[in-house]
Each structure stands twice: as structure tokens, then as C-alpha cells.
């Protein structure tokens, strides 16, 4: 990966203190459910603008010159905010593989933030944004291997919408695979989508990867997924992302209270 020397020379403290992006960021949190346990498994941290503007507003301001600092800032902000809110579940953090020049170096700020804010690193799940173009797939493999050595869990996000396929699933061996909402939408009415999900689940079972369905918006989608054995679920049907808040179990729609 090609990164300017000035970035490679940055210290962990630089990442913790933050490099000016020209704007502030905040985090919204959306719950991920363990349907079998009828509990909250994790919260996914989703970047927002300083006044709650959506992710699109934020990403319009990200380019090659600030991508590294943005990726680092999101990690630290997610950990700091989750710790401040008293998050005791897993925490899902999206990362940009093209912003990671060296996995061992770039993870240092995350480790320091975990120590500084008292958030257990073993409860951090790093999600690779699966729709981002990955010019160096060996690089992504090294990132996953490095994160595993440090005790972090890994996930492929938006599976079915971008580069990943069953071969990649076998190669990366993520702890969690998140099925893209395009696969989930109206899955109860689509035998073709059902077959894709069932084949994917079979491979995940073989290698010990947990399957998570995201983007659930209807009771019918939920019913099919539960009947198919999908344990981990996320979507507007249950709860929308909440800005700097952790939606409590009692406020989640569709669970047996």
C-alpha cells in the first residue's frame, strides 16, 4: 500500500489526540441481537457528522489525504463513546483496509484507546466494509491475521454486495459474516436468495464463522431467517441507529420482553 512518509512517521499519540479533519465526528449505535438468547449481542458504531448528519455527509469529505486519519479517528471515537455510555456488549467498528498501511502499526492507537478508556479489546469486532475496492487482497489477509493475533474479532460486512465470495470467506476466516441487506430484502419471497444464504451458512458452519443478517425490515424477513437458523440479527425492524445512545433491550421491537 502506498502511504506518504509523513503518515508512516505518526505516533500512536498522534492518532489518539486526532489529526484535524476540518470537521468533528460523532457515533451512532445500532444494536445487534442474539435471537437465541433474546439479548443484545453487540452495538455497531456508525459515523455521523457533528450535528448528526448521515454517513454520506461524512464520506463526501474523505479523500486519500485524510483517509488514514479518518479511519483512526473513527476507531478512537467509537471506543471512547461506547465506554462513556457504559457499553458492556461487543462493539462493532467499521474499518477501511485501504487506510491501513501496516496492520501492526495502525492497530496501536486502537490498543491505546482500549486501555485509556477501559474498554476490553476482546469485545471489539472489526468489520471490513465489503463494498470498498481492495486492490491488494494479500494486504487484507494480513490485516485479518494481525487483528486475530491481538485478540480482536473480525467480520466481513455487506457480504454479497462486493468483492467477497465463498473463496474469500474460506481465506479470511472471519469470526462473523454479515449478510448484505440486498440479500435479506424480501428473502421470504425469493427462493434464489434463500439458496444463496443457505449455501453461505453451510460454509460458515464448517469453518466456525457466525452468520449475521443485517438490514431486516419486516416480520416476514425475520421469520424466514429465524426458521433458517440465523442467530444474529440487525435492522430497522428492531431499532434504528441512535446518536450517542445505546438502545436498551426494553426499547427493541420484536423481542420477547
N, C-alpha and C positions, 0 to 999 in steps of 0.2 A: 504494500500500500504506500502511496506517495503522500507524505505529510511534510510541511515546512519545518525546518530545523528549529524555529522558534517554538513550535508546539512540542516537539520532542524534548526540549530542554525544560519544559514547565515542570514544577514540582507538585507533589500531592497537595501542598498547602495552597498553591495557586488554584487548583481545582475546587478545594473546599471553600476558599474565600470567593471564588467565582470570577470569571472573566466577563466584562461588560458586554452584553449582547445588544445594548441600546434599548432594552425593554425588560420588564420583570416577567417572571412566570409564576404561576400557581399550579396546584394539583387538585384535580377532582378524583374521586374514588368510586368505583363501581364494584359491588360485591360479586363474588364468585361462589356458587353454592355447592355444597356436598349434599346431593339429593338423598343419598342413602342415610346419612346421619341427620338430615334436616337441619343443617347448620351452615355457617359461613366458613368456607374453606380459605378464602383469600379476598383481598381487595386489590383491584388493578388501579395503578396510578396513571392518570391521563392528563397530559399537559394542557394548560389553559393560559390565556393571557392575563394581564394584571387585573382586569375587571371581569374576568370570567369568559373572555372571548374564546371561541372554539379552537380546536387544534388547527383548523385550516388557516385561521388568522395568524397563528404562531408560525406554522411551517412556511407561510409566504415570506417570512423574514429570515429564514435559514438558508444559508448558502455554503459553499465549500470553505469560505474563510472563517465562518463561525460554527460550523457543524460539530467540530470536536468539543468546543466549549459548551455548546448547547447540550450535547449528549451527556457530558459530565455534570452540568448544572441540573439536568432533569433527574439524574440518579440521586444527587445530594438533596435536592428539594423534595423528592419523593420520600426518602428516608427520614429527613428532618420533620416533614409534615406528618407522616404516619406515626412517628414516635411521639410527637407533640399531642396527637389525637388519641394516643393510647392504643394503637393497633396491636393486637395480640395474635392475629392470624398471619398467614403468609401474605407477602406483599409482592405483587407483580409489577415489574418495571420494564418498560419497552426500551430497547437499545438499538442503535444504528451501527451495524457491523462496519460500514464504510467510514465510521468516525473512530474506529478503534485501530490505532496504528500498531500497538503491541499489547496483547492481552494482559501480560503480567504487569506492565507499567500502568495501563489505563485502569486497572482494577484497584489500584492503590487508594484512590480517592474514595471509592465505594467502601473499602475496608475501614478507612479512617473515619468516614461518616458514620458507619455502623457502630464503631467504638465511641465516637464523640456523642452520639445521640442515644446510645444504649439500645440499639435495635439489633436483635440477633441475626447474624449473617445467614444462618441456616434457614431462616424464614424468608429469604429473598429469592424470588424467581425472576430470572432474566428472560424476557421474551424478545426474540428476533422478529422484527417486522418483516413478514414473509413476502410482502409486495415490493420491498426495496430491491433494486437490482444489485446482485452480488457478483462483481467482476472477478473476484478471487475466492473460489469456493474452498480452497485449501485453508485460506485465512479464516473463514467462518468455522471450519472444523477445529482449528487451533483455539479459537475463542471458546467454543463449547468445552473442549478438553480442559482448558485453563480454568474456566469457571467451576467445572466439576471438581478439580483439584482443590479449589479454595472453599468448597462446601456449599456453593450456590447451586440452586436448581435451575434448569433451563427449560425453555418452551419455544416451540415454533408457533408463531401467531398466524392467523388467517390462512391456515392450510387449505389448499385447493384454489387459491386465488393468484398464486405467483410461481416462484421457481421450484418449490418443493414437490417431490413425488415420493413414491414408496422407496425408491432407491436412496433418496436423500434422507428419508425417515430412518432407514436402516443405518446409514452412515453417521448421522449426527447423534442418534440415540438420545433425543431429548427426554427429560422426565415427564413433560406434558406436551400434548399436541392439541392445539386449539383449532377446531373445525371452523372454517370461514362461514360467515352469515349467509353467503350466497348458496352454500350447500344446505344450510338449515332452513332457509326460507321456503315454506310450504312443503317441507320434506314429507309430511304425512300424505301428500298427494302425488309424490314423484317416486316411482319405483327405481328410476335411474339414479337419483340422488341417494336413495336408501341403499342401493347396491354399493355405491362408492363408499359410503360411510361404513357399511358392514365389512367391506374388504379392508378398509383402513383400520378399523377396530381389531380385526383379526391379526394384522401385523403388529399393532401396538401391544396386544396381549402377549405375543410371542417374545417381545423384547422388553416388556415391563414398563411401557410408556402409558401414562394415564391419558384418557381422551376427555377433552372438554369441548362442549358445544357452546359457541357464542352467538349472540345476535338473536336469541329466542324472543319472539314477539307474540306468540299465540298459545292458547291452551292445547290446540291440536298438535303443534310442533313439539311442545313439551311432552305430551302423552306418547307420541311415537318414539322420541328419544329415550324416555324412561323405559318403555317397553323393549327397546333395543339394547338396554343395558348401559347407557351413557350415565355416568355417575355425577360428573361435574358440569355445571350449567351456569350460563351468564346471559343476560339480555334485559331489554327494556320491560319485558313481561314481568320481571321480578322487581327491578329498580333501575332508575336512570343514574348516571354519574352525579355525585353531589360535590359541589365545590368546597374543598377544605372541610369535608364532613365524612364520617363513616356511617353509612346507613345501618341502623341496628336491625337485629334479626326480627324484632317485633314489627318493623315497618316494611318488611319484604312481602310482596304479594305472592300468593300461591303456595306458601309453605304451611304445613300443619302446625299451628301455633299451640 
